[in-house]
Each structure stands twice: as C-alpha cells, then as structure tokens.
Amino acid sequence: MLLLVFATLAFPWVGAAVAGRVARALPPRWACWALTASALLLAGGTLSALIGLFHVPFLASLENLPLSRTVREWPAVLPLAGAAGALLLLQSVLLARRWLRHRRVLKLAWLSAQEGVGDGDVLVVPGAEADAYALPGHRGRPGKVVITSGMIRSLKPEEREVLLAHERAHLAGRHHLLSAAVDLTATVHPAITRLRRALAFHLERWADEEAARAVGDRRTAAAAVARAALAGSARGEGRGFPLLSATSGPVPLRVRALLGPAPAGPHGGARRAGLTGLAGSVLLAAVLALVMAYGLHEYVEYSARQLLGVPASCSDLWGTFDDVLGVGGR
C-alpha cells in the first residue's frame, strides 16, 4: 500500500504536465479554470496521501493492534508517519506565511494608492515610473485600476483605453482569486509551481482578449501591450498576486497572439481533446485519492487480522495485491 501512497505523491508531476498541455489547447478563459481546478485537485490528492500515511498507527490502534506490535511488524511505520506529519506541519506553516504575505502586499498596495487621484474606478498615481495594475477590493472598498502618470504619458490615447480595459477585465473576472488559489496550493507540492506560472500567462491572455474585444482593434491592443511593457520595468511575475499588471507575463507571446485571430471557443476535435484531457486528469486524481484512502484502511485491517490470528474477509484482495508487488508491511 506504500506504493500507492508514493504514487499519489508523485502523480502531481505528471498531472501538472498534462494540465499545462491541456491549457495550451484551450482559449484563455477555459485554460485559467482548467489550471486552477487541476492545482486544487493535485493539492487535495497530496494532502490525502500525507494524512493517510500519518494516520497509519492510529488506524492500527482501531484494529486493536498495540503500537509495540505494530512497530515490531512494520519498523518503518513510525518514521513514515512522522515524516508525513512533519511535511503536513511544514505545509501549514508555508501556507500561513504565503497567505499573510498576500494580505500584507494588498494592504501596502492600498496604502500606496491613497495618494492617487480618483476618477471612477481609476486611480492615477503621480510618478515617473510607468506602471498599471488591477487592485482588488479590500475591506469594503471596491477594486480599482491603478495607473501612474508616467504610464499615461508613455501611451497614446487609444492605447490607454486598451490598458484600462485590460485591468478592468482582471477585476471583473476576479482573476486575483484564481491566482491566489493556485499560489497557495503551490505550498503543498512543488509540481504545482509549474501551474502557477502557466496560470499567470493565461490570466494575462484572458485580459488581453477582453481588452481587444472592448476596443475592437486587435492591432491596437497588441501595440498597447508592447508599449506598456517597454515603458514599465521588467517585473517577471509582478509584485504579487493582488497586483495583476499589464506589463507582466511573456509579452512577446501575448503580442503575437493578439496579432493573430481571436481564439474561438473549443469545438470539434480540439474541444473533445481538451475536455477529455481535463476530465481524465480530474477523474484520475479523484480515483487515486479515494482508492488510496479506502485501500489504506483495508490494508491495515487485513494486516491486523493476520497478526491477531482472526480470519480475514474481503480484505484478502488487498493483501494479495501487496504480496504480488512485494510491498507488504512485513
């Protein structure tokens, strides 16, 4: 059964690669939802495996198997349970730190935006630095589009409209919630970091397409993205998940996509392939988590019956499975 647990822990590496390939075949909006769902499922499967491994001694006690007997028969049970518990504790600490950092970044962003001049949902902040980003709502305050005077001077009037539409798309789509969800799940398993980077790109593509649709000119939208990126300093992934900047992400890929035709909704073979890949990933993650949880209980019950000399029931199936694979507890 340990083989199944370790397979569940290793599965996110495969799942993240599959989810990334599926996302590239989907329109930006669909890709963002697929990546977010995949990250949550992969994190959930990882936590299920660790919690199950951590509770093996407890499950053995439920079967009236003393801890001393358990350790004698399965010498690795306490080290493995301890390692699982330590990983769960570490993940909890990292998750709390990441969440607090998110809240701190958002608070500081609102404090720095207080010097801006409001015009509807737009805050113009004085300064030579060229920047623009979507500032999500905080403590009852609605979300705002923050743009510096330096960025305004760097863009033509029609390009400013593209920039504002881009950031409004981030706010309207509540993209910060998707970004936060994947960023937090990345503390559970390192493979999810790959999905976080992919999501950052597809979120920008989603906002780009919404901006191009709003202004009705894809070439102007592409020029605005390129000019805003040149005017602003390179930030990689931006200042943090609350601040979704128009200058972040792989800008050349975004510009190239805007110079091409608008992405159509998935249909025909592409739609079937995308939906099949996504459904397969979801189903596999769910089945692994359920089989791992049920199988772990059955494995402990079977082993306890064998050790205590009690006739085994249908649990013999799991014992036979372990004997064939050579991963039995004893």
Backbone hydrogen bonds, N-H to C=O, Kabsch-Sander energy under -0.5 kcal/mol:
donor,donor_aa,acceptor,acceptor_aa,energy
5,V,1,M,-1.9
6,F,2,L,-2.8
7,A,3,L,-2.1
8,T,4,L,-2.0
9,L,5,V,-1.9
10,A,6,F,-1.9
11,F,7,A,-1.6
13,W,10,A,-1.4
14,V,10,A,-0.7
14,V,11,F,-0.8
15,G,11,F,-3.1
16,A,12,P,-2.8
17,A,13,W,-1.3
18,V,14,V,-2.4
19,A,15,G,-2.7
20,G,16,A,-2.1
21,R,17,A,-1.8
22,V,18,V,-2.5
23,A,19,A,-2.4
24,R,20,G,-1.5
25,A,21,R,-0.8
25,A,22,V,-1.0
26,L,23,A,-1.5
31,A,27,P,-2.8
32,C,28,P,-2.3
33,W,29,R,-1.8
34,A,30,W,-2.6
35,L,31,A,-2.6
36,T,32,C,-2.2
37,A,33,W,-2.5
38,S,34,A,-2.3
39,A,35,L,-2.3
40,L,36,T,-2.2
41,L,37,A,-2.3
42,L,38,S,-2.7
43,A,39,A,-2.3
44,G,40,L,-2.3
45,G,41,L,-2.5
46,T,42,L,-2.0
47,L,43,A,-2.5
48,S,44,G,-2.2
49,A,45,G,-2.1
50,L,46,T,-2.2
51,I,47,L,-2.8
52,G,48,S,-2.4
53,L,49,A,-2.3
54,F,50,L,-2.4
55,H,51,I,-1.4
56,V,53,L,-1.1
59,L,55,H,-2.8
60,A,56,V,-2.4
61,S,57,P,-1.9
62,L,58,F,-1.6
63,E,59,L,-1.0
63,E,60,A,-0.5
64,N,61,S,-1.8
65,L,60,A,-2.0
70,T,66,P,-2.4
71,V,67,L,-2.7
72,R,68,S,-2.0
73,E,69,R,-2.3
74,W,70,T,-2.9
77,V,74,W,-2.1
80,L,76,A,-2.4
81,A,77,V,-2.4
82,G,78,L,-3.0
83,A,79,P,-2.5
84,A,80,L,-2.4
85,G,81,A,-2.5
86,A,82,G,-2.6
87,L,83,A,-2.3
88,L,84,A,-2.3
89,L,85,G,-2.3
90,L,86,A,-2.6
91,Q,87,L,-2.7
92,S,88,L,-2.0
93,V,89,L,-2.2
94,L,90,L,-2.7
95,L,91,Q,-2.6
96,A,92,S,-2.3
97,R,93,V,-2.5
98,R,94,L,-2.6
99,W,95,L,-2.4
100,L,96,A,-2.4
101,R,97,R,-2.2
102,H,98,R,-2.1
103,R,99,W,-2.3
104,R,100,L,-2.4
105,V,101,R,-2.7
106,L,102,H,-2.3
107,K,103,R,-2.3
108,L,104,R,-2.7
109,A,105,V,-2.3
110,W,106,L,-2.0
111,L,107,K,-2.0
112,S,108,L,-2.5
113,A,109,A,-1.5
114,Q,110,W,-0.6
114,Q,111,L,-0.9
115,E,112,S,-0.7
116,G,113,A,-1.8
117,V,124,V,-2.6
118,G,116,G,-0.5
119,D,122,V,-2.7
122,V,119,D,-1.2
123,L,145,V,-3.1
124,V,117,V,-2.3
125,V,123,L,-0.7
125,V,147,I,-2.2
131,D,129,E,-0.7
133,Y,146,V,-2.4
134,A,244,L,-1.5
135,L,133,Y,-0.5
135,L,144,K,-3.3
138,H,141,R,-1.2
141,R,138,H,-1.5
144,K,135,L,-2.5
145,V,121,D,-3.0
146,V,133,Y,-2.7
146,V,144,K,-0.6
147,I,123,L,-2.6
147,I,145,V,-0.5
148,T,131,D,-2.5
149,S,125,V,-2.3
150,G,127,G,-1.2
150,G,129,E,-0.6
151,M,129,E,-0.6
152,I,148,T,-1.9
153,R,149,S,-2.1
154,S,150,G,-1.0
155,L,151,M,-0.9
155,L,152,I,-0.7
160,R,156,K,-2.1
161,E,157,P,-1.5
162,V,158,E,-1.3
163,L,159,E,-2.3
164,L,160,R,-2.7
165,A,161,E,-2.4
166,H,162,V,-2.4
167,E,163,L,-2.2
168,R,164,L,-2.3
169,A,165,A,-1.8
170,H,166,H,-1.5
171,L,167,E,-1.9
172,A,168,R,-3.1
173,G,169,A,-2.4
174,R,171,L,-1.0
175,H,170,H,-2.2
177,L,174,R,-1.2
178,L,174,R,-0.9
179,S,175,H,-2.5
180,A,176,H,-2.4
181,A,177,L,-2.4
182,V,178,L,-2.1
183,D,179,S,-2.3
184,L,180,A,-2.5
185,T,181,A,-2.0
186,A,182,V,-1.3
187,T,184,L,-1.5
188,V,185,T,-1.8
189,H,185,T,-1.0
192,I,189,H,-1.5
193,T,190,P,-1.4
194,R,191,A,-1.2
195,L,191,A,-0.5
196,R,192,I,-1.8
197,R,193,T,-1.9
198,A,194,R,-1.8
199,L,195,L,-2.8
200,A,196,R,-2.0
201,F,197,R,-1.5
202,H,198,A,-2.2
203,L,199,L,-2.6
204,E,200,A,-1.5
205,R,201,F,-2.2
206,W,202,H,-2.3
207,A,203,L,-2.2
208,D,204,E,-2.5
209,E,205,R,-2.4
210,E,206,W,-1.9
211,A,207,A,-2.3
212,A,208,D,-2.6
213,R,209,E,-2.2
214,A,210,E,-2.0
215,V,211,A,-2.2
216,G,212,A,-1.6
217,D,212,A,-0.7
221,A,217,D,-1.8
222,A,218,R,-2.4
223,A,219,R,-2.4
224,A,220,T,-2.3
225,V,221,A,-2.2
226,A,222,A,-2.3
227,R,223,A,-2.7
228,A,224,A,-2.6
229,A,225,V,-2.0
230,L,226,A,-2.1
231,A,227,R,-2.4
232,G,228,A,-2.2
237,E,235,R,-0.8
238,G,235,R,-1.4
243,L,240,G,-1.4
244,L,134,A,-1.1
244,L,242,P,-0.9
245,S,243,L,-1.0
246,A,132,A,-1.2
248,S,245,S,-1.2
249,G,236,G,-1.5
251,V,249,G,-1.4
254,R,250,P,-1.8
255,V,251,V,-2.8
256,R,252,P,-2.4
257,A,253,L,-2.0
258,L,254,R,-2.0
259,L,255,V,-1.8
260,G,256,R,-0.6
260,G,257,A,-0.7
270,A,267,H,-0.9
271,R,267,H,-1.2
272,R,268,G,-2.3
273,A,269,G,-2.8
274,G,270,A,-2.6
275,L,271,R,-2.9
276,T,272,R,-2.5
277,G,273,A,-2.5
278,L,274,G,-2.5
279,A,275,L,-2.9
280,G,276,T,-2.6
281,S,277,G,-2.2
282,V,278,L,-2.6
283,L,279,A,-2.8
284,L,280,G,-2.6
285,A,281,S,-2.4
286,A,282,V,-2.4
287,V,283,L,-2.9
288,L,284,L,-2.5
289,A,285,A,-2.1
290,L,286,A,-2.5
291,V,287,V,-3.1
292,M,288,L,-2.4
293,A,289,A,-2.1
294,Y,290,L,-2.6
295,G,291,V,-3.1
296,L,292,M,-2.2
297,H,293,A,-1.5
298,E,294,Y,-2.4
299,Y,295,G,-2.6
300,V,296,L,-2.2
301,E,297,H,-2.5
302,Y,298,E,-2.6
303,S,299,Y,-2.5
304,A,300,V,-2.5
305,R,301,E,-2.2
306,Q,302,Y,-2.2
307,L,303,S,-2.4
308,L,304,A,-2.2
309,G,305,R,-0.7
309,G,306,Q,-0.6
310,V,305,R,-2.3
316,D,313,S,-2.0
317,L,314,C,-1.7
318,W,315,S,-0.9
319,G,315,S,-1.8
320,T,316,D,-2.7
321,F,317,L,-1.9
322,D,318,W,-2.2
323,D,319,G,-2.3
324,V,320,T,-2.4
325,L,321,F,-1.7
326,G,322,D,-1.3
327,V,322,D,-2.0
328,G,322,D,-0.5
